[in-house]
Amino acid sequence: MEPLYQQTHKSTRSSLTWDAWRRQTSSLCTQLFFFLFCAVVENEIQASIDQIFSQLERLEILSSKEPPSKRQNARLRVDQLKYDVQHLQTALRNFQHRRYTREQQERQREELLSRTFTPNGTQKRILDIANMLGLSNTVMRLIEKRAFQDKYFMIGGMLLTCVVMFFVVQYLT
């Protein structure tokens, strides 16, 4: 049991070294060029963690076969290794999630930058339709001015309605 424990402990420590390396290279992984590189490293770390889990299962079986005087200590050591590996796996998942989020944000950013925005596209379409119907620019300006004034009439009417409703509720209850 002891050689397997030492090997598993060494693997866990090397994975912790990978975790420290991940922290250092996380800034590199923000760049699009390094996304593939980070994915390869993540796969290696995940394979290492899976291997450690299989060794931990064997260690659990072997710890139950230890003499009663050593059994408690062996289980404690195996549980500590399990905790360390679970911590590693959680850190890897968090890193993968952050990397995926960054990739998605980068794609969305590129998509937004590649779009061609046409300001007042709706207004331009309305003007095009009006020109097809034969309306002049002065008539269109009058219509726009009227629409602007109608907005104020609508807001005033809504406020007046609210005030009337308030007084009706106030005096009827």
Secondary structure, DSSP 8 states (H G I E B T S, - for coil): -HHHHHHHHHHHHHHHHHHHHHHHHTTGGGSGGGHHHHHHHHHHHHHHHHHHHHHHHHHHHHHHTS-HHHHHHHHHHHHHHHHHHHHHHHHHHHHHHHHHHHHHHHHHHHHHHHS---TTHHHHHHHHHHHHHT--HHHHHHHHHHHHHHHHHHHHHHHHHHHHHHHHHHHH-
